[in-house]
Amino acid sequence: MAYRRIGPIETLNEAWRARVDLWVLCRGCGHARRVKPGHLVVDRGDLSLAKLQSRFKCRRCNAQRAAIVLHDEAGPGR
């Protein structure tokens, strides 16, 4: 049985513990990519999602206009 968090997810560590992935969407060109919060916790520490959102830069158009969306569908190995 998967652990389900009740309440808002506001940090990378909370997203990792709730076993949700993140979609990072560019509001400039629409480019999207799926990110594992566990990888980001190791690289950047436990940031708030709002702070993380302000730091992302699009690989396609180089704009710094990211939006972060939680992706909570359980996949294989979860």
N, CA, C and O atoms as CSV, one atom per row, in Angstrom:
chain,resi,resn,atom,element,x,y,z
A,1,MET,N,N,0.843,-1.180,0.000
A,1,MET,CA,C,0.000,0.000,0.000
A,1,MET,C,C,0.886,1.240,0.000
A,1,MET,O,O,1.821,1.345,0.794
A,2,ALA,N,N,0.592,2.159,-0.878
A,2,ALA,CA,C,1.376,3.380,-1.004
A,2,ALA,C,C,1.009,4.364,0.102
A,2,ALA,O,O,-0.151,4.475,0.500
A,3,TYR,N,N,2.009,5.062,0.578
A,3,TYR,CA,C,1.802,6.094,1.587
A,3,TYR,C,C,1.153,7.297,0.923
A,3,TYR,O,O,1.657,7.786,-0.088
A,4,ARG,N,N,0.082,7.767,1.454
A,4,ARG,CA,C,-0.591,8.952,0.931
A,4,ARG,C,C,-0.539,10.048,1.972
A,4,ARG,O,O,-0.945,9.850,3.117
A,5,ARG,N,N,-0.055,11.167,1.585
A,5,ARG,CA,C,0.038,12.318,2.481
A,5,ARG,C,C,-1.282,13.063,2.453
A,5,ARG,O,O,-1.907,13.206,1.402
A,6,ILE,N,N,-1.691,13.526,3.590
A,6,ILE,CA,C,-2.888,14.340,3.683
A,6,ILE,C,C,-2.435,15.767,3.942
A,6,ILE,O,O,-1.734,16.033,4.918
A,7,GLY,N,N,-2.829,16.669,3.086
A,7,GLY,CA,C,-2.434,18.064,3.228
A,7,GLY,C,C,-1.556,18.503,2.084
A,7,GLY,O,O,-1.199,17.700,1.223
A,8,PRO,N,N,-1.204,19.775,2.070
A,8,PRO,CA,C,-0.413,20.311,0.962
A,8,PRO,C,C,1.026,19.823,0.986
A,8,PRO,O,O,1.593,19.572,2.049
A,9,ILE,N,N,1.596,19.695,-0.172
A,9,ILE,CA,C,3.012,19.353,-0.320
A,9,ILE,C,C,3.716,20.638,-0.709
A,9,ILE,O,O,3.456,21.200,-1.773
A,10,GLU,N,N,4.603,21.100,0.150
A,10,GLU,CA,C,5.225,22.404,-0.055
A,10,GLU,C,C,6.733,22.351,-0.251
A,10,GLU,O,O,7.328,23.347,-0.662
A,11,THR,N,N,7.373,21.206,0.032
A,11,THR,CA,C,8.819,21.106,-0.115
A,11,THR,C,C,9.175,19.867,-0.926
A,11,THR,O,O,8.350,18.974,-1.122
A,12,LEU,N,N,10.413,19.831,-1.391
A,12,LEU,CA,C,10.901,18.661,-2.133
A,12,LEU,C,C,10.870,17.400,-1.272
A,12,LEU,O,O,10.499,16.326,-1.746
A,13,ASN,N,N,11.256,17.533,-0.026
A,13,ASN,CA,C,11.278,16.378,0.865
A,13,ASN,C,C,9.872,15.820,1.082
A,13,ASN,O,O,9.694,14.603,1.127
A,14,GLU,N,N,8.882,16.682,1.216
A,14,GLU,CA,C,7.499,16.228,1.374
A,14,GLU,C,C,7.019,15.512,0.116
A,14,GLU,O,O,6.313,14.508,0.210
A,15,ALA,N,N,7.391,16.013,-1.056
A,15,ALA,CA,C,7.021,15.361,-2.313
A,15,ALA,C,C,7.680,13.995,-2.423
A,15,ALA,O,O,7.060,13.035,-2.881
A,16,TRP,N,N,8.926,13.911,-2.007
A,16,TRP,CA,C,9.666,12.646,-2.055
A,16,TRP,C,C,9.025,11.622,-1.122
A,16,TRP,O,O,8.821,10.471,-1.508
A,17,ARG,N,N,8.710,12.035,0.093
A,17,ARG,CA,C,8.085,11.118,1.058
A,17,ARG,C,C,6.686,10.680,0.626
A,17,ARG,O,O,6.274,9.554,0.906
A,18,ALA,N,N,5.959,11.560,-0.052
A,18,ALA,CA,C,4.620,11.224,-0.532
A,18,ALA,C,C,4.674,10.423,-1.838
A,18,ALA,O,O,3.643,9.989,-2.350
A,19,ARG,N,N,5.876,10.234,-2.366
A,19,ARG,CA,C,6.102,9.454,-3.588
A,19,ARG,C,C,5.369,10.026,-4.790
A,19,ARG,O,O,4.726,9.301,-5.548
A,20,VAL,N,N,5.478,11.328,-4.948
A,20,VAL,CA,C,4.929,11.976,-6.134
A,20,VAL,C,C,6.084,12.544,-6.947
A,20,VAL,O,O,7.101,12.955,-6.389
A,21,ASP,N,N,5.925,12.564,-8.248
A,21,ASP,CA,C,6.889,13.202,-9.131
A,21,ASP,C,C,6.429,14.623,-9.399
A,21,ASP,O,O,5.305,14.997,-9.065
A,22,LEU,N,N,7.297,15.402,-9.996
A,22,LEU,CA,C,6.979,16.783,-10.327
A,22,LEU,C,C,7.020,16.962,-11.834
A,22,LEU,O,O,7.904,16.424,-12.502
A,23,TRP,N,N,6.081,17.706,-12.368
A,23,TRP,CA,C,6.144,18.159,-13.746
A,23,TRP,C,C,6.595,19.605,-13.700
A,23,TRP,O,O,5.990,20.425,-13.009
A,24,VAL,N,N,7.648,19.921,-14.427
A,24,VAL,CA,C,8.114,21.295,-14.544
A,24,VAL,C,C,7.692,21.777,-15.923
A,24,VAL,O,O,8.145,21.256,-16.942
A,25,LEU,N,N,6.824,22.771,-15.940
A,25,LEU,CA,C,6.259,23.289,-17.187
A,25,LEU,C,C,6.781,24.694,-17.450
A,25,LEU,O,O,6.825,25.525,-16.543
A,26,CYS,N,N,7.172,24.955,-18.680
A,26,CYS,CA,C,7.606,26.300,-19.058
A,26,CYS,C,C,6.384,27.091,-19.486
A,26,CYS,O,O,5.655,26.684,-20.390
A,27,ARG,N,N,6.166,28.215,-18.838
A,27,ARG,CA,C,5.043,29.079,-19.201
A,27,ARG,C,C,5.358,29.933,-20.427
A,27,ARG,O,O,4.488,30.638,-20.937
A,28,GLY,N,N,6.608,29.869,-20.899
A,28,GLY,CA,C,6.991,30.608,-22.095
A,28,GLY,C,C,6.685,29.833,-23.368
A,28,GLY,O,O,6.005,30.345,-24.258
A,29,CYS,N,N,7.184,28.593,-23.464
A,29,CYS,CA,C,7.041,27.824,-24.706
A,29,CYS,C,C,6.213,26.552,-24.544
A,29,CYS,O,O,5.889,25.903,-25.538
A,30,GLY,N,N,5.863,26.183,-23.306
A,30,GLY,CA,C,5.058,24.986,-23.090
A,30,GLY,C,C,5.843,23.702,-22.925
A,30,GLY,O,O,5.246,22.640,-22.753
A,31,HIS,N,N,7.155,23.768,-22.971
A,31,HIS,CA,C,7.985,22.579,-22.775
A,31,HIS,C,C,7.749,22.015,-21.375
A,31,HIS,O,O,7.596,22.771,-20.416
A,32,ALA,N,N,7.721,20.696,-21.259
A,32,ALA,CA,C,7.484,20.065,-19.957
A,32,ALA,C,C,8.447,18.911,-19.764
A,32,ALA,O,O,8.845,18.248,-20.721
A,33,ARG,N,N,8.818,18.681,-18.508
A,33,ARG,CA,C,9.625,17.505,-18.193
A,33,ARG,C,C,9.255,17.014,-16.804
A,33,ARG,O,O,8.894,17.789,-15.918
A,34,ARG,N,N,9.357,15.712,-16.645
A,34,ARG,CA,C,9.032,15.065,-15.383
A,34,ARG,C,C,10.308,14.913,-14.569
A,34,ARG,O,O,11.342,14.503,-15.096
A,35,VAL,N,N,10.233,15.244,-13.282
A,35,VAL,CA,C,11.410,15.249,-12.415
A,35,VAL,C,C,11.107,14.449,-11.157
A,35,VAL,O,O,10.017,14.559,-10.595
A,36,LYS,N,N,12.062,13.649,-10.715
A,36,LYS,CA,C,11.957,12.916,-9.458
A,36,LYS,C,C,12.449,13.823,-8.327
A,36,LYS,O,O,13.582,14.303,-8.377
A,37,PRO,N,N,11.624,14.063,-7.318
A,37,PRO,CA,C,12.054,14.964,-6.238
A,37,PRO,C,C,13.241,14.425,-5.451
A,37,PRO,O,O,14.018,15.210,-4.906
A,38,GLY,N,N,13.399,13.117,-5.379
A,38,GLY,CA,C,14.533,12.541,-4.662
A,38,GLY,C,C,15.867,12.965,-5.257
A,38,GLY,O,O,16.823,13.211,-4.522
A,39,HIS,N,N,15.939,13.052,-6.587
A,39,HIS,CA,C,17.173,13.492,-7.241
A,39,HIS,C,C,17.468,14.945,-6.910
A,39,HIS,O,O,18.623,15.318,-6.704
A,40,LEU,N,N,16.429,15.760,-6.859
A,40,LEU,CA,C,16.627,17.175,-6.550
A,40,LEU,C,C,17.015,17.394,-5.090
A,40,LEU,O,O,17.790,18.300,-4.788
A,41,VAL,N,N,16.487,16.577,-4.187
A,41,VAL,CA,C,16.849,16.691,-2.768
A,41,VAL,C,C,18.337,16.420,-2.598
A,41,VAL,O,O,19.014,17.111,-1.836
A,42,VAL,N,N,18.843,15.424,-3.301
A,42,VAL,CA,C,20.267,15.093,-3.214
A,42,VAL,C,C,21.114,16.231,-3.780
A,42,VAL,O,O,22.137,16.588,-3.196
A,43,ASP,N,N,20.697,16.806,-4.915
A,43,ASP,CA,C,21.481,17.854,-5.572
A,43,ASP,C,C,21.357,19.221,-4.917
A,43,ASP,O,O,22.350,19.936,-4.780
A,44,ARG,N,N,20.132,19.595,-4.508
A,44,ARG,CA,C,19.879,20.972,-4.064
A,44,ARG,C,C,19.432,21.122,-2.625
A,44,ARG,O,O,19.313,22.245,-2.135
A,45,GLY,N,N,19.180,20.017,-1.935
A,45,GLY,CA,C,18.685,20.098,-0.571
A,45,GLY,C,C,17.172,20.205,-0.557
A,45,GLY,O,O,16.527,20.115,-1.602
A,46,ASP,N,N,16.609,20.395,0.620
A,46,ASP,CA,C,15.165,20.445,0.769
A,46,ASP,C,C,14.657,21.867,0.561
A,46,ASP,O,O,14.518,22.631,1.516
A,47,LEU,N,N,14.381,22.215,-0.690
A,47,LEU,CA,C,13.868,23.534,-1.028
A,47,LEU,C,C,12.350,23.528,-1.031
A,47,LEU,O,O,11.725,22.481,-1.201
A,48,SER,N,N,11.766,24.688,-0.842
A,48,SER,CA,C,10.319,24.804,-1.036
A,48,SER,C,C,10.056,24.746,-2.538
A,48,SER,O,O,10.913,25.111,-3.344
A,49,LEU,N,N,8.868,24.286,-2.902
A,49,LEU,CA,C,8.528,24.193,-4.323
A,49,LEU,C,C,8.464,25.584,-4.955
A,49,LEU,O,O,8.786,25.737,-6.134
A,50,ALA,N,N,8.059,26.588,-4.199
A,50,ALA,CA,C,8.015,27.958,-4.720
A,50,ALA,C,C,9.419,28.467,-5.049
A,50,ALA,O,O,9.623,29.100,-6.085
A,51,LYS,N,N,10.378,28.195,-4.179
A,51,LYS,CA,C,11.749,28.633,-4.415
A,51,LYS,C,C,12.354,27.862,-5.591
A,51,LYS,O,O,13.056,28.430,-6.427
A,52,LEU,N,N,12.069,26.568,-5.637
A,52,LEU,CA,C,12.563,25.742,-6.738
A,52,LEU,C,C,12.002,26.236,-8.068
A,52,LEU,O,O,12.722,26.301,-9.064
A,53,GLN,N,N,10.735,26.578,-8.081
A,53,GLN,CA,C,10.070,27.064,-9.291
A,53,GLN,C,C,10.764,28.305,-9.839
A,53,GLN,O,O,10.888,28.466,-11.053
A,54,SER,N,N,11.213,29.176,-8.952
A,54,SER,CA,C,11.874,30.408,-9.393
A,54,SER,C,C,13.285,30.156,-9.925
A,54,SER,O,O,13.850,31.019,-10.596
A,55,ARG,N,N,13.859,28.993,-9.637
A,55,ARG,CA,C,15.229,28.690,-10.063
A,55,ARG,C,C,15.315,27.924,-11.391
A,55,ARG,O,O,16.364,27.929,-12.035
A,56,PHE,N,N,14.245,27.278,-11.797
A,56,PHE,CA,C,14.291,26.488,-13.027
A,56,PHE,C,C,14.365,27.382,-14.253
A,56,PHE,O,O,13.729,28.435,-14.313
A,57,LYS,N,N,15.155,26.942,-15.232
A,57,LYS,CA,C,15.264,27.628,-16.504
A,57,LYS,C,C,14.966,26.603,-17.597
A,57,LYS,O,O,15.473,25.482,-17.551
A,58,CYS,N,N,14.154,26.976,-18.569
A,58,CYS,CA,C,13.743,26.071,-19.637
A,58,CYS,C,C,14.933,25.696,-20.513
A,58,CYS,O,O,15.726,26.553,-20.903
A,59,ARG,N,N,15.048,24.406,-20.818
A,59,ARG,CA,C,16.115,23.931,-21.693
A,59,ARG,C,C,15.856,24.295,-23.148
A,59,ARG,O,O,16.791,24.394,-23.943
A,60,ARG,N,N,14.600,24.491,-23.495
A,60,ARG,CA,C,14.251,24.769,-24.893
A,60,ARG,C,C,14.369,26.262,-25.226
A,60,ARG,O,O,15.066,26.627,-26.172
A,61,CYS,N,N,13.693,27.130,-24.455
A,61,CYS,CA,C,13.652,28.554,-24.813
A,61,CYS,C,C,14.483,29.443,-23.888
A,61,CYS,O,O,14.589,30.648,-24.115
A,62,ASN,N,N,15.069,28.856,-22.853
A,62,ASN,CA,C,15.944,29.554,-21.910
A,62,ASN,C,C,15.203,30.554,-21.020
A,62,ASN,O,O,15.839,31.367,-20.348
A,63,ALA,N,N,13.872,30.506,-21.008
A,63,ALA,CA,C,13.086,31.399,-20.150
A,63,ALA,C,C,13.086,30.879,-18.718
A,63,ALA,O,O,13.183,29.675,-18.482
A,64,GLN,N,N,12.979,31.778,-17.793
A,64,GLN,CA,C,12.916,31.399,-16.383
A,64,GLN,C,C,11.491,31.632,-15.892
A,64,GLN,O,O,11.256,32.435,-14.988
A,65,ARG,N,N,10.534,30.911,-16.506
A,65,ARG,CA,C,9.115,31.064,-16.203
A,65,ARG,C,C,8.495,29.701,-15.934
A,65,ARG,O,O,7.549,29.311,-16.618
A,66,ALA,N,N,9.001,28.982,-14.966
A,66,ALA,CA,C,8.551,27.621,-14.686
A,66,ALA,C,C,7.301,27.596,-13.815
A,66,ALA,O,O,7.047,28.499,-13.018
A,67,ALA,N,N,6.543,26.540,-13.997
A,67,ALA,CA,C,5.421,26.213,-13.117
A,67,ALA,C,C,5.618,24.757,-12.715
A,67,ALA,O,O,5.933,23.918,-13.560
A,68,ILE,N,N,5.435,24.450,-11.434
A,68,ILE,CA,C,5.604,23.079,-10.944
A,68,ILE,C,C,4.243,22.507,-10.606
A,68,ILE,O,O,3.445,23.120,-9.897
A,69,VAL,N,N,3.996,21.305,-11.137
A,69,VAL,CA,C,2.744,20.594,-10.910
A,69,VAL,C,C,3.074,19.223,-10.347
A,69,VAL,O,O,3.995,18.561,-10.827
A,70,LEU,N,N,2.333,18.790,-9.333
A,70,LEU,CA,C,2.560,17.477,-8.749
A,70,LEU,C,C,1.938,16.412,-9.626
A,70,LEU,O,O,0.833,16.587,-10.140
A,71,HIS,N,N,2.650,15.303,-9.799
A,71,HIS,CA,C,2.169,14.160,-10.574
A,71,HIS,C,C,2.078,12.996,-9.602
A,71,HIS,O,O,3.096,12.395,-9.260
A,72,ASP,N,N,0.860,12.667,-9.150
A,72,ASP,CA,C,0.724,11.688,-8.062
A,72,ASP,C,C,0.209,10.326,-8.492
A,72,ASP,O,O,-0.220,9.543,-7.645
A,73,GLU,N,N,0.237,10.020,-9.776
A,73,GLU,CA,C,-0.171,8.671,-10.189
A,73,GLU,C,C,0.956,7.709,-9.863
A,73,GLU,O,O,2.113,7.929,-10.223
A,74,ALA,N,N,0.590,6.634,-9.172
A,74,ALA,CA,C,1.594,5.632,-8.798
A,74,ALA,C,C,2.026,4.866,-10.033
A,74,ALA,O,O,1.196,4.401,-10.813
A,75,GLY,N,N,3.315,4.742,-10.200
A,75,GLY,CA,C,3.852,3.998,-11.321
A,75,GLY,C,C,4.523,2.722,-10.849
A,75,GLY,O,O,4.447,2.393,-9.665
A,76,PRO,N,N,5.171,2.002,-11.733
A,76,PRO,CA,C,5.842,0.762,-11.337
A,76,PRO,C,C,6.924,1.022,-10.309
A,76,PRO,O,O,7.632,2.026,-10.393
A,77,GLY,N,N,7.057,0.151,-9.363
A,77,GLY,CA,C,8.105,0.264,-8.363
A,77,GLY,C,C,7.832,1.274,-7.279
A,77,GLY,O,O,8.746,1.665,-6.553
A,78,ARG,N,N,6.623,1.693,-7.157
A,78,ARG,CA,C,6.296,2.691,-6.133
A,78,ARG,C,C,5.716,2.042,-4.940
A,78,ARG,O,O,5.377,2.721,-3.971
